[in-house]
Amino acid sequence: MKLTPQQQLALDHPGNLLLKACPGSGKTRTIVAKLVNEMEEVRGMPIPMKPPLCSEMIAPPVSGMISPPV
């Protein structure tokens, strides 16, 4: 998924962060991208997600960020 330069800065920020922006600006997408990246770093590999969790519980734009089951 393509992030804006500002979203990428948040994604690259080490540690905790607080995002403040208007509705629809991509705050949730940015936080989920950061969570996925951090979890992959801890695991040392992509995060496997099994359907239906990936397709039903996570918004379609975000589900494309998560690796398919291995």
N, C-alpha and C positions, 0 to 999 in steps of 0.2 A: 504494500500500500504506500502511496506517495504522501509524504508529510510536508507541511509548509516549513520554511526555514525556522520559524519560531517554534513549531512543534518539535522539530529535530533538536533544537537547543534544549528543550525540556527532556526529550528522550535521552540525550547525552549527559544531562546533569547527574553527577554522582549523588546518591543518597535521596533523601526525602525532598519533596517540593510541593508547593501550593500553586495551583493554576487558577487565575481569576480572569474571566473573559465573558463576553456576552453569550446568550443562548445560541446554540448551533455553530459555535466556533471550533468545535472539535476537541473539547476538553476530555471527554470520555474516551474518544478514540486515541488521544495522546497518552492518557494514563494506562489504557489497556496495552498499547504498544510498548510502553515502558515496563509494565508488568511481565509481558511475554518475553521481552529481551532479558530482563533480570532473571526470570525463571530459567531461561535457556542457558544463561551464564552459570548458574548454580549447578544445573544438571550436566552441563558440558555438551549438550546435544539439543536438537529441536524438541519442542514439547508435543508429544502425541496426544491427540484429542480423539475420542471415540464418538461416532454418531450415536444417538441424536444430540448429545451435548453440544457439539460444535455447531450444528446446523439450526437447532431449535432454541438454544439458550443464549447464543452469542449473535449479535447483529451481523448480517451478511458481510458488510465491509470489514469487520474485525475478524470474522472466521477465516478470511483469506490470508491472515497473518499467521495463523497457527498451522503447524505442520500436520500433514495427514498421519494416520496411525502407521507405525512401522511394524 
